[in-house]
Amino acid sequence: MNREELLIEAEELASKLGSHGLRLYDATFVLRPDTSDTGQSLYDKGHIPGAVFLDHASISDTTSGLNFTLPKPVELAEKLGAVGISNDSEVVVYSSDSIMWATRIWWVLHYAGHSNVRVLNGGLAAWQGDIETEANTYAPASFSIDPQPRMFASIDEVEAAMGNGDVCTLNALPWSFYTGEADIDYAQHGHITASESLPFSNLMDGHYIKSTAALVTEFDNYRHQQRLINYCGGGIAATLNATCALLAGIDNVAVYDGSMSEWLQAGKPTTPGTEPGSI
């Protein structure tokens, strides 16, 4: 995948503001157990002019008992249309927090068959233009979905991959989560048995995704695998690893949507790590 298929730089975005068909979304999310804030408060404090706040719940399956999981295709099409996305829309998405919240939207839209979507490299921190506080909305649209099921891996596929040397299951969380040392309930279980570790922070240079050459190096150990399944806690950081793997030239890439949240709920095997994993 070419870099321009995933990322847009702030200078180009500035030249597009106000363009017909542009749909600009702020996908910021506040991931803290002590708050119910979805990211709306950060959007209200200031966002790129014209941007609409995109609550992740608005395009997720809120009945699954898990956060952020993918809806059925017909429901997803309705949800994407409800937030103003049509098949003709040029979508740009960013976050004022980690870029992973924006890559999640990119991944979901590509799963839905919508390829005209890019992520603002550097997020709101890269934006040097004006900031506004007035809320924006888009009129509902009609979206026709063309699902790409290989972009998401099911729990059954992940379990089958444990005994398949041609498939690599890759943990995108920090090393302390992989080893079970992090002071987070689900992280204390370690990682999915037989999975490897590539923390999403290894793919970042501050707020920006690393150069393509650097990403090629980061994914070099996994290049010979026939399929690369990425997971995290709830299917968000995994999309950052997955998109970066595509940039690095690895084609058969998936995100395990349920990730550790579903895996633990189902009582599947986990293992504490002892030393950095590699294939």
C-alpha positions as CSV (number, residue, x, y, z in Angstrom):
1,M,0.0,0.0,0.0
2,N,1.2,3.5,-0.9
3,R,1.6,5.9,2.0
4,E,-0.8,8.3,0.4
5,E,-3.5,5.7,0.6
6,L,-3.4,5.8,4.4
7,L,-2.1,9.2,5.4
8,I,-2.8,12.9,4.6
9,E,-0.4,15.6,5.8
10,A,-1.7,18.7,7.4
11,E,-0.7,21.0,4.5
12,E,-2.8,19.0,2.1
13,L,-5.8,18.9,4.4
14,A,-5.7,22.6,4.8
15,S,-6.0,23.0,1.0
16,K,-9.1,20.8,1.0
17,L,-11.2,22.4,3.8
18,G,-14.6,23.3,2.4
19,S,-14.3,21.0,-0.6
20,H,-17.5,19.5,-1.9
21,G,-17.7,15.9,-0.8
22,L,-15.1,16.1,1.9
23,R,-16.1,14.5,5.2
24,L,-13.8,15.4,8.0
25,Y,-14.2,13.6,11.3
26,D,-12.6,14.0,14.8
27,A,-12.5,10.4,16.1
28,T,-10.9,11.2,19.5
29,F,-11.7,8.9,22.3
30,V,-10.8,9.1,26.0
31,L,-9.7,5.6,27.2
32,R,-9.8,5.8,31.0
33,P,-11.7,3.7,33.4
34,D,-12.6,6.6,35.6
35,T,-14.6,8.5,32.9
36,S,-17.5,8.1,30.6
37,D,-16.2,10.8,28.3
38,T,-16.2,9.5,24.7
39,G,-13.9,12.3,23.5
40,Q,-16.7,14.8,23.0
41,S,-15.2,17.2,25.6
42,L,-11.9,17.4,23.7
43,Y,-13.7,18.0,20.5
44,D,-15.7,20.8,22.2
45,K,-12.5,22.4,23.4
46,G,-11.3,22.8,19.8
47,H,-11.2,21.0,16.5
48,I,-10.2,21.5,12.9
49,P,-12.8,23.8,11.2
50,G,-15.7,21.9,9.7
51,A,-14.8,18.6,11.5
52,V,-17.7,16.5,12.9
53,F,-17.2,14.5,16.1
54,L,-17.4,10.8,15.4
55,D,-18.3,8.7,18.4
56,H,-16.9,5.2,17.9
57,A,-20.1,3.8,19.4
58,S,-22.1,5.2,16.6
59,I,-20.5,2.8,14.1
60,S,-20.0,-0.2,16.5
61,D,-22.1,-3.1,17.7
62,T,-23.3,-1.8,21.1
63,T,-25.1,-5.0,21.9
64,S,-22.0,-7.3,21.8
65,G,-21.0,-6.7,25.4
66,L,-17.6,-5.7,24.1
67,N,-16.3,-2.2,23.2
68,F,-16.1,-1.1,19.5
69,T,-16.9,-4.4,17.8
70,L,-18.0,-4.5,14.2
71,P,-21.7,-4.5,13.4
72,K,-23.3,-6.8,10.8
73,P,-22.8,-5.4,7.3
74,V,-26.3,-4.1,6.8
75,E,-26.2,-2.4,10.2
76,L,-22.8,-0.9,9.5
77,A,-24.0,0.5,6.2
78,E,-26.9,2.2,8.0
79,K,-24.6,3.6,10.6
80,L,-22.0,5.0,8.1
81,G,-24.8,6.6,6.2
82,A,-26.2,8.1,9.4
83,V,-23.0,9.9,10.2
84,G,-22.9,11.4,6.6
85,I,-20.7,9.0,4.7
86,S,-21.7,8.0,1.2
87,N,-19.8,5.9,-1.3
88,D,-18.7,9.1,-3.0
89,S,-17.4,10.8,0.1
90,E,-13.7,11.7,0.5
91,V,-13.2,10.9,4.2
92,V,-10.4,12.3,6.4
93,V,-10.2,11.3,10.0
94,Y,-8.0,12.4,12.8
95,S,-7.6,12.3,16.6
96,S,-6.4,14.7,19.2
97,D,-5.1,11.7,21.1
98,S,-3.4,8.6,19.7
99,I,-3.6,8.1,15.9
100,M,-4.9,4.6,16.6
101,W,-8.4,6.0,17.0
102,A,-8.3,7.3,13.5
103,T,-6.8,4.1,12.0
104,R,-9.7,2.2,13.6
105,I,-12.1,4.3,11.4
106,W,-9.8,3.8,8.4
107,W,-9.9,0.0,8.9
108,V,-13.7,-0.1,9.4
109,L,-14.3,1.9,6.3
110,H,-12.0,-0.3,4.2
111,Y,-13.8,-3.3,5.5
112,A,-17.0,-1.7,4.3
113,G,-15.5,-1.3,0.8
114,H,-14.8,2.4,1.1
115,S,-11.2,3.1,0.0
116,N,-11.3,6.9,-0.2
117,V,-10.4,7.6,3.4
118,R,-7.1,8.9,4.9
119,V,-5.8,9.6,8.4
120,L,-4.2,12.9,9.3
121,N,-0.6,12.1,10.1
122,G,0.3,13.6,13.4
123,G,-3.4,14.2,14.4
124,L,-4.5,17.5,15.8
125,A,-1.0,18.2,17.0
126,A,0.1,18.5,13.4
127,W,-2.5,21.0,12.6
128,Q,-1.1,24.6,12.3
129,G,-4.3,26.3,11.1
130,D,-7.3,27.8,12.9
131,I,-9.2,25.9,15.5
132,E,-13.0,26.2,16.2
133,T,-15.3,25.2,19.0
134,E,-18.6,25.2,17.2
135,A,-20.1,21.8,16.7
136,N,-20.7,20.5,13.1
137,T,-22.9,17.8,11.6
138,Y,-23.4,16.2,8.2
139,A,-26.7,15.3,6.7
140,P,-27.4,11.6,6.6
141,A,-26.4,9.8,3.4
142,S,-26.9,6.5,1.7
143,F,-24.0,4.0,1.9
144,S,-23.8,0.7,-0.1
145,I,-21.5,-1.8,1.6
146,D,-19.1,-4.2,0.0
147,P,-17.7,-6.2,2.9
148,Q,-14.1,-7.4,2.9
149,P,-14.3,-10.1,5.5
150,R,-10.6,-11.1,5.4
151,M,-9.7,-7.8,7.1
152,F,-11.2,-9.0,10.4
153,A,-10.2,-12.3,12.1
154,S,-12.7,-14.2,14.3
155,I,-11.9,-15.8,17.6
156,D,-12.1,-19.2,15.9
157,E,-9.5,-18.2,13.3
158,V,-7.2,-16.8,16.1
159,E,-7.5,-20.1,18.0
160,A,-6.7,-22.1,14.9
161,A,-3.7,-20.0,14.2
162,M,-2.1,-21.1,17.5
163,G,-1.0,-24.3,15.8
164,N,-0.3,-22.9,12.4
165,G,3.2,-21.8,11.7
166,D,2.2,-19.9,8.6
167,V,0.1,-17.5,10.5
168,C,1.5,-14.9,13.0
169,T,-0.7,-13.5,15.7
170,L,0.8,-10.2,16.8
171,N,0.1,-8.3,20.1
172,A,0.1,-4.5,19.6
173,L,0.0,-3.6,23.3
174,P,3.0,-2.3,25.3
175,W,5.5,-4.9,26.5
176,S,4.2,-4.8,30.1
177,F,0.8,-5.9,28.8
178,Y,2.3,-8.7,26.8
179,T,4.2,-10.0,29.9
180,G,1.3,-9.6,32.3
181,E,3.1,-7.0,34.4
182,A,0.8,-4.0,33.6
183,D,-1.6,-3.0,36.4
184,I,-4.7,-3.5,34.2
185,D,-7.1,-6.3,34.9
186,Y,-7.1,-8.0,31.5
187,A,-3.4,-7.3,31.0
188,Q,-2.4,-9.4,34.0
189,H,-3.3,-12.5,32.0
190,G,-0.4,-11.8,29.6
191,H,-1.0,-12.5,25.9
192,I,-2.8,-15.0,23.6
193,T,-0.8,-18.2,23.7
194,A,1.7,-18.4,20.9
195,S,1.3,-14.8,19.9
196,E,4.2,-12.4,19.4
197,S,4.9,-8.8,20.6
198,L,5.2,-5.7,18.5
199,P,4.1,-2.7,20.6
200,F,2.3,0.0,18.6
201,S,4.6,2.6,20.0
202,N,7.5,1.0,18.0
203,L,5.7,2.2,14.9
204,M,5.4,5.9,15.9
205,D,7.7,8.9,15.9
206,G,6.0,11.1,18.4
207,H,2.5,11.8,17.0
208,Y,3.5,10.7,13.5
209,I,3.7,7.2,11.9
210,K,7.3,6.3,11.2
211,S,8.7,6.4,7.6
212,T,7.9,3.6,5.3
213,A,11.5,2.4,5.4
214,A,11.4,2.3,9.2
215,L,8.2,0.3,9.1
216,V,9.7,-2.2,6.7
217,T,12.4,-2.8,9.3
218,E,9.9,-3.2,12.1
219,F,7.9,-5.8,10.3
220,D,10.9,-7.7,8.8
221,N,10.6,-10.7,11.1
222,Y,7.0,-11.3,10.0
223,R,7.3,-10.9,6.3
224,H,7.5,-14.6,5.5
225,Q,4.1,-15.3,7.2
226,Q,1.2,-16.1,5.0
227,R,-1.2,-14.1,7.3
228,L,-0.7,-11.6,10.0
229,I,-3.4,-11.2,12.6
230,N,-3.1,-8.2,14.9
231,Y,-4.8,-7.8,18.3
232,C,-4.8,-5.6,21.4
233,G,-7.2,-5.1,24.2
234,G,-10.3,-4.1,22.2
235,G,-9.4,-3.9,18.5
236,I,-8.1,-0.3,18.4
237,A,-4.3,-0.4,18.7
238,A,-4.4,-3.5,16.5
239,T,-5.6,-1.3,13.6
240,L,-2.5,0.9,13.9
241,N,-0.2,-2.2,13.6
242,A,-2.3,-3.5,10.8
243,T,-2.2,-0.4,8.7
244,C,1.5,0.0,9.3
245,A,2.0,-3.7,8.2
246,L,0.2,-2.8,4.9
247,L,2.6,0.2,4.5
248,A,5.5,-2.2,5.1
249,G,4.4,-4.3,2.1
250,I,2.6,-7.1,4.0
251,D,-0.7,-7.8,2.2
252,N,-2.6,-10.5,4.1
253,V,-3.3,-8.6,7.3
254,A,-6.3,-8.8,9.7
255,V,-7.5,-7.4,13.0
256,Y,-8.9,-9.6,15.6
257,D,-11.8,-7.4,16.5
258,G,-12.7,-8.9,19.9
259,S,-9.0,-9.0,20.9
260,M,-8.1,-9.7,24.6
261,S,-11.6,-8.6,25.8
262,E,-13.3,-11.4,23.9
263,W,-10.5,-13.9,24.3
264,L,-10.6,-13.8,28.1
265,Q,-14.3,-13.7,28.2
266,A,-14.3,-17.0,26.3
267,G,-11.7,-18.5,28.6
268,K,-9.1,-19.1,25.9
269,P,-5.5,-19.8,26.7
270,T,-3.1,-17.0,27.7
271,T,0.6,-17.0,28.6
272,P,2.7,-14.5,30.5
273,G,5.8,-13.3,28.5
274,T,9.3,-13.7,29.6
275,E,11.4,-12.1,26.9
276,P,10.6,-10.2,23.7
277,G,8.9,-12.4,21.1
278,S,9.9,-12.6,17.5
279,I,9.3,-15.1,14.7
